[in-house]
Amino acid sequence: MTATADLPVWEQQTYEFLEEPVPDDVLDRGALVVADVLAAATAGANLADVNEVANGADFADGTATVLGTDRSAAPGQAALANTSAAIVQEIEEGHNTGGHVGASIVGGGFALAEHADADGEAFVEAAVKAYEICTRLERGIFAMKDRMNDALPWLVRNPHSTWTTVGPALTGALCMDLDDDQLRNAFRIAANLAVVSMHDAYEEGPTSRSFTAGFSAQAGVDAALTAAAGLQGSKAAMGEVYGPLDDLTDGGFDRWFRTLGDHWNVRESYFKFTPSCRYTHPPLGALQEIVDDVDVDAVESIDVYTYRNACDLDYHDVSTYTSAKFSIPFVLARYLASGDLWLEDFHGDALSDPDTLALAERVHLHHDPTYEQTFPEHWSARVEVTHDDGRTVDAECVDPPGDFRRAPDEADLHALFGDLFEHGVDDPDVALEAVLDIRNRSVRDVGTALRP
């Protein structure tokens, strides 16, 4: 793109970065992120509240796969269903600085890539570029969110907002091969949008919460499509809205964008091997270290020391899979009671299992200033288990399993994806082969493999 001197530094850096090639090893990492989200979405499409929408909503006909179903739909509506499905199981990847960045990038971008009949290599490269931009936007948006929360009578609870519209907009625009002006307008339209839920009902259960990210991805897809049709984005908004973020982040906002192409945030994503909120993973990781020394029948108490955000997940009344996935007491208790944690441990009889619920009542959370100081760079916790004879065992987890500093083997990731596909398609092996080979296939071929 032609350089424009009057653009904000961060916006100019974005456009320059979008023209640069992505190193092959970074594309390999990006392909794993794509595979992870597609696997999570295919499994998530089977859950009742998502499935009812994915199969029953009055969607317009189109060329985009509604993952985990036999349907195709218009790109925006497929993005709504697919991104919501990726979120709902709490098993999709994320980034330490904030949210689940890949969900909307892949859920929305995949729909537009199918619509454009893009090849998988182009899609993965577009998704990686969007990931890099969104993780930087994300840090600024969280600073904005904190300022908003200081002024509002209620918290902006669910931050699936601006970066989750930008992600699919950029991914799709690149796959559609829009010209420079159209690409800039797609970016500006999306960057001036936000889908923010006013209440994040993680304790309440599977309400429309899971669809907040889906609506955001749909908005991003529509941003790219309307830009392709000639809609102009607001140039002024890029300075008026994002300019103050440099002060809110102590000069970090422009600096983060200057590292585009040098520092690859996608290499610092994490993968989940347990389908629960990641705040539950540090205490779970600590408990896993000492589980062989725990006599489950003799546990008197389990004390968890962690950062403040995780302490918000201190409740025992779980009646839905969503509330269970966000309860640290339930997650730890269910792990001890069942010996493992997978999708079925958050559904059906597991939610009312008396042994699990009795153990959950003995879990107590404590704010630890030491872990608070290192969060969100490190997600940490210490767990101390006290037995009824006074014997105690304890362990600390600094960065839970799946973190990039505890990088899982690719074989373990492939097994994770395969396990998820078993919940969404008739032939998991075909689905797994397709997503792992996405750089050598068309996106439409992969979409076909992800149908029942």
C-alpha positions in Angstrom: 0.0 0.0 0.0 1.1 3.5 -0.7 2.4 5.3 2.5 0.2 8.1 3.8 2.0 10.5 6.1 -1.2 11.8 7.7 -2.2 8.5 9.1 -1.8 7.6 12.8 1.5 5.6 13.3 -0.3 2.4 14.3 -2.6 2.5 11.3 0.2 3.1 8.9 2.2 0.3 10.5 -0.9 -2.0 10.0 -1.1 -1.3 6.3 2.6 -1.8 5.7 2.5 -5.1 7.7 -0.4 -6.4 5.6 1.8 -6.3 2.5 4.7 -8.3 4.1 5.2 -12.0 3.7 4.8 -14.3 6.8 7.7 -16.6 7.6 6.9 -20.3 7.0 7.4 -21.4 10.6 4.9 -18.7 11.7 2.4 -20.0 9.1 2.9 -23.5 10.6 2.0 -22.1 14.0 -1.0 -20.2 12.5 -2.2 -23.4 10.9 -2.4 -25.1 14.3 -4.4 -22.2 15.7 -6.8 -22.5 12.7 -7.1 -26.2 13.2 -7.8 -25.8 16.9 -10.6 -23.3 16.4 -12.2 -25.4 13.6 -12.1 -28.5 15.8 -13.6 -26.6 18.7 -16.3 -25.1 16.5 -17.2 -28.5 15.0 -17.6 -30.0 18.5 -19.5 -26.9 19.8 -22.1 -27.1 17.1 -23.4 -30.2 18.8 -24.5 -28.4 22.0 -28.2 -27.8 22.2 -28.3 -24.0 22.3 -25.8 -23.6 19.4 -27.2 -26.5 17.4 -30.7 -25.0 17.5 -29.4 -21.9 15.8 -27.0 -23.6 13.5 -29.6 -26.0 12.2 -32.9 -24.1 12.7 -32.3 -20.4 12.2 -33.7 -18.9 9.0 -30.4 -18.2 7.3 -30.0 -17.1 3.7 -28.6 -19.5 1.3 -24.9 -19.2 0.6 -21.6 -20.9 0.0 -20.2 -20.8 3.6 -20.2 -24.0 5.7 -22.1 -24.0 9.0 -19.6 -26.2 10.7 -20.8 -29.4 12.2 -24.0 -29.3 10.1 -25.1 -30.1 6.5 -26.0 -26.5 5.9 -24.4 -23.7 3.9 -25.4 -20.1 4.5 -24.5 -16.5 3.7 -21.0 -15.7 5.1 -22.2 -13.4 7.9 -24.7 -16.0 9.2 -22.2 -18.8 9.0 -19.7 -16.6 10.9 -22.3 -16.1 13.6 -22.9 -19.8 14.1 -19.3 -20.9 13.7 -17.8 -18.4 16.0 -20.4 -19.0 18.7 -19.8 -22.7 18.4 -16.0 -22.2 18.8 -16.6 -20.3 22.0 -19.2 -22.4 23.7 -17.2 -25.4 24.8 -14.4 -23.3 26.4 -11.8 -25.4 24.6 -10.5 -23.0 21.9 -7.1 -21.3 21.9 -6.4 -17.9 23.3 -3.7 -15.3 24.0 -2.3 -14.3 27.4 -3.0 -10.6 27.0 -6.7 -11.1 26.9 -9.4 -13.0 25.0 -9.8 -15.9 22.6 -8.4 -14.1 19.6 -8.6 -16.9 17.0 -12.3 -17.7 17.4 -13.7 -14.8 15.4 -10.7 -14.6 13.0 -11.2 -18.2 12.0 -15.0 -18.5 12.5 -15.7 -15.4 10.4 -12.6 -15.5 8.1 -13.3 -19.1 7.1 -16.8 -18.2 6.0 -15.5 -15.3 3.7 -12.6 -17.5 2.5 -15.1 -20.1 1.4 -17.3 -17.4 -0.2 -14.2 -16.2 -2.2 -13.1 -19.8 -3.0 -9.7 -19.0 -1.4 -6.9 -21.5 -1.1 -5.9 -22.6 2.4 -2.5 -21.1 2.3 -3.9 -17.7 1.6 -6.4 -18.1 4.4 -3.9 -19.2 7.0 -1.6 -16.2 6.0 -4.6 -13.8 6.3 -5.6 -15.3 9.7 -2.0 -14.9 11.0 -1.9 -11.3 9.9 -5.2 -10.6 11.5 -4.1 -12.3 14.7 -1.1 -10.1 15.0 -3.1 -6.9 14.6 -5.9 -8.1 16.8 -3.7 -9.0 19.7 -2.3 -5.5 19.7 -5.7 -3.9 19.4 -6.8 -6.1 22.2 -4.4 -4.7 24.7 -5.5 -1.2 23.9 -9.2 -2.1 24.0 -8.7 -3.7 27.5 -7.3 -0.3 28.7 -10.3 1.4 27.2 -12.6 -1.2 28.9 -11.0 -0.5 32.3 -11.6 3.3 31.8 -15.3 2.6 30.8 -15.8 0.4 33.9 -14.6 3.3 36.1 -17.4 5.4 34.8 -20.3 3.0 34.4 -22.7 1.6 37.0 -22.2 -1.9 35.6 -19.1 -3.6 34.2 -18.5 -4.1 30.5 -18.3 -7.8 31.3 -17.8 -9.6 28.0 -15.0 -7.9 25.9 -15.7 -9.7 22.6 -15.6 -6.3 21.0 -13.6 -4.3 18.4 -10.7 -6.7 17.8 -13.2 -9.5 17.1 -14.8 -7.5 14.4 -11.5 -6.4 12.9 -10.2 -10.1 12.8 -12.7 -11.6 10.4 -12.9 -8.3 8.4 -9.2 -8.3 7.7 -9.0 -12.1 7.2 -11.9 -12.1 4.8 -10.8 -8.9 3.0 -7.4 -10.4 2.3 -8.9 -13.7 1.1 -11.3 -11.8 -1.2 -8.3 -10.0 -2.6 -9.7 -6.5 -2.1 -7.8 -3.6 -3.5 -5.9 -1.2 -1.2 -8.8 1.2 -0.8 -11.3 -1.5 -0.1 -9.0 -3.2 2.4 -8.5 0.1 4.3 -12.2 0.7 4.4 -12.9 -2.8 5.6 -10.4 -2.2 8.4 -11.8 1.2 9.3 -15.4 0.1 9.3 -14.6 -2.9 11.5 -12.3 -0.9 13.8 -15.1 1.6 14.5 -17.5 -1.2 15.6 -17.9 -3.0 18.9 -20.2 -5.8 20.0 -20.1 -5.7 23.8 -22.5 -7.6 26.0 -23.8 -5.6 29.0 -23.9 -8.7 31.2 -21.7 -11.7 30.9 -23.8 -14.5 32.5 -21.2 -17.1 33.0 -22.8 -18.2 36.2 -26.3 -18.1 34.7 -25.6 -20.6 32.0 -25.9 -21.0 28.3 -27.9 -17.9 27.4 -27.0 -15.7 24.5 -23.6 -15.2 26.1 -21.9 -17.6 23.8 -23.2 -15.7 20.8 -21.6 -12.3 21.7 -18.4 -13.3 19.8 -20.6 -14.7 17.0 -22.4 -11.4 16.5 -19.1 -9.7 16.5 -17.7 -11.9 13.8 -20.8 -11.4 11.8 -20.3 -7.7 12.0 -16.7 -8.1 10.8 -17.8 -10.2 7.9 -20.3 -7.5 6.9 -17.6 -4.9 7.2 -15.5 -6.6 4.6 -18.5 -7.2 2.3 -19.8 -3.7 2.5 -16.3 -2.3 1.9 -16.0 -4.5 -1.2 -19.3 -2.9 -2.3 -17.9 0.6 -1.9 -18.7 1.7 1.7 -16.2 4.1 3.1 -14.9 3.7 6.6 -14.3 6.6 9.0 -10.7 7.9 8.7 -11.2 10.4 11.5 -12.4 7.7 13.9 -9.0 6.0 13.7 -7.4 9.1 15.3 -10.2 10.2 17.6 -11.0 6.7 19.0 -7.5 5.1 19.1 -5.3 8.1 19.6 -6.0 8.3 23.4 -5.0 4.6 23.7 -1.3 5.6 23.5 -1.7 7.6 26.7 -3.9 4.9 28.4 -1.1 2.3 27.7 1.8 4.6 28.7 3.0 5.0 25.1 2.6 1.3 24.3 -0.1 1.4 21.6 2.0 2.8 18.8 5.1 0.9 20.0 3.2 -2.5 19.8 2.3 -1.9 16.2 5.9 -1.0 15.3 6.9 -4.6 16.2 4.5 -6.0 13.6 6.5 -8.5 11.5 9.3 -8.7 14.1 7.5 -10.0 17.1 4.9 -12.7 16.3 2.2 -12.9 19.0 0.7 -16.0 17.4 3.7 -17.9 18.7 2.6 -17.0 22.2 -0.9 -18.4 22.0 -2.1 -21.1 24.3 -4.0 -24.3 23.7 -6.5 -25.8 26.1 -6.7 -29.5 27.0 -9.4 -29.0 29.5 -12.8 -27.5 28.4 -13.1 -24.8 31.0 -12.3 -21.1 31.6 -8.6 -20.6 31.4 -8.7 -19.0 34.9 -9.4 -22.5 36.2 -6.3 -23.9 34.5 -3.5 -22.7 36.8 -5.1 -24.2 40.0 -5.9 -27.3 38.0 -2.3 -27.5 36.8 -1.1 -27.2 40.4 -3.5 -29.9 41.6 -2.4 -32.3 38.8 1.1 -32.0 40.1 0.1 -33.5 43.5 -2.9 -35.6 42.7 -1.0 -38.9 43.4 -0.5 -37.6 47.0 -4.1 -36.7 47.5 -6.4 -39.1 49.3 -9.7 -38.0 47.8 -11.8 -39.6 50.5 -9.9 -37.8 53.3 -9.8 -34.2 51.9 -10.8 -31.6 54.5 -10.1 -28.5 52.4 -8.5 -27.3 49.2 -7.1 -23.8 49.4 -6.3 -21.9 46.1 -4.1 -18.9 46.0 -4.2 -16.9 42.8 -4.8 -13.6 41.0 -7.9 -11.5 41.5 -9.7 -12.3 38.3 -9.6 -16.0 39.0 -11.0 -15.3 42.5 -14.2 -14.1 40.8 -14.8 -17.8 39.9 -15.4 -18.8 43.5 -18.9 -20.2 43.5 -20.5 -23.6 44.0 -24.0 -23.4 42.5 -23.5 -25.1 39.1 -26.6 -26.1 37.2 -25.5 -25.7 33.6 -22.4 -26.6 31.6 -21.4 -22.9 31.3 -21.6 -22.2 35.0 -19.6 -25.4 35.7 -16.9 -24.4 33.3 -16.4 -21.1 35.1 -16.3 -22.5 38.7 -12.9 -23.2 40.1 -14.4 -25.2 42.9 -16.3 -27.4 40.5 -13.4 -27.9 38.1 -11.0 -29.0 40.9 -13.6 -31.2 42.6 -14.7 -32.8 39.4 -11.1 -33.6 38.5 -10.5 -35.3 41.8 -13.8 -37.2 41.7 -13.5 -38.4 38.1 -9.8 -38.6 37.6 -10.0 -36.7 34.3 -11.8 -33.7 32.7 -13.4 -33.8 29.3 -16.5 -32.5 27.6 -18.9 -35.0 29.3 -17.7 -33.9 32.8 -19.6 -30.6 32.4 -22.9 -32.1 31.3 -25.8 -34.3 32.6 -25.3 -36.3 35.8 -21.8 -34.9 36.3 -23.3 -31.5 37.3 -25.3 -33.2 40.2 -22.7 -35.8 41.2 -22.8 -35.8 45.0 -19.1 -36.6 45.5 -18.1 -33.7 43.2 -20.4 -31.2 44.8 -19.3 -32.2 48.3 -15.7 -31.7 47.3 -16.5 -28.4 45.7 -17.8 -27.0 49.0 -14.3 -27.6 50.5 -12.5 -25.5 47.9 -11.6 -21.9 49.0 -10.1 -19.2 46.9 -7.6 -16.5 48.2 -6.2 -13.5 46.4 -2.4 -13.6 46.3 -0.7 -10.3 45.6 2.4 -12.0 44.2 0.4 -13.7 41.4 -1.6 -10.5 40.9 1.7 -8.7 40.1 2.7 -11.1 37.3 -0.8 -11.4 35.7 -1.5 -11.5 32.8 2.0 -12.2 31.6 1.9 -15.3 33.8 -1.3 -17.1 34.9 -0.4 -18.7 38.2 -1.8 -20.4 41.3 -0.8 -22.4 44.3 -3.0 -25.2 45.7 -2.8 -26.6 49.2 -4.8 -29.7 50.0 -5.3 -30.5 53.7 -6.5 -34.0 54.8 -8.6 -34.7 57.8 -5.6 -36.1 59.7 -3.8 -32.8 59.2 -1.5 -33.9 56.4 -1.0 -31.3 53.7 0.3 -31.4 50.2 0.8 -28.3 47.9 2.1 -27.3 44.5 2.5 -24.2 42.4 1.6 -23.8 38.7 3.2 -20.9 36.9 1.8 -20.9 33.4 -0.7 -23.8 32.9 -0.4 -26.7 30.6 -0.8 -25.6 27.0 0.9 -22.3 27.5 3.5 -21.5 24.8 6.2 -21.7 27.5 5.0 -25.3 28.2 4.5 -26.0 24.5 2.5 -29.2 23.9 3.8 -31.7 21.4 2.2 -31.5 18.0 1.1 -35.2 18.4 -0.8 -34.2 21.6 -2.4 -31.3 19.7 -3.4 -33.6 16.8 -4.9 -36.0 19.4 -6.9 -33.1 20.9 -8.3 -32.0 17.6 -9.2 -35.6 16.8 -11.0 -36.0 20.1 -13.0 -32.8 19.3 -13.9 -34.0 15.8 -15.4 -37.2 17.3 -18.1 -34.9 18.8 -19.0 -33.2 15.5 -18.4 -35.3 12.4 -19.0 -38.9 11.2 -15.4 -39.4 10.1 -13.0 -37.7 12.5 -10.0 -39.0 10.7 -11.0 -37.3 7.4 -11.7 -34.0 9.3 -8.4 -34.2 11.1 -6.4 -34.9 7.9 -8.2 -31.9 6.2 -7.4 -29.3 8.8 -3.8 -30.4 9.3 -3.3 -30.2 5.5 -5.2 -26.9 5.1 -2.2 -25.1 3.6 -2.3 -27.5 0.7 -6.1 -27.5 0.1 -8.9 -25.1 -0.8 -10.9 -23.8 2.1 -14.0 -25.2 0.5 -12.5 -28.7 0.5 -11.8 -28.3 4.2 -15.4 -27.1 4.8 -16.7 -30.2 3.1 -14.7 -32.4 5.5 -16.2 -30.7 8.5 -19.7 -31.7 7.8 -21.4 -34.7 9.5 
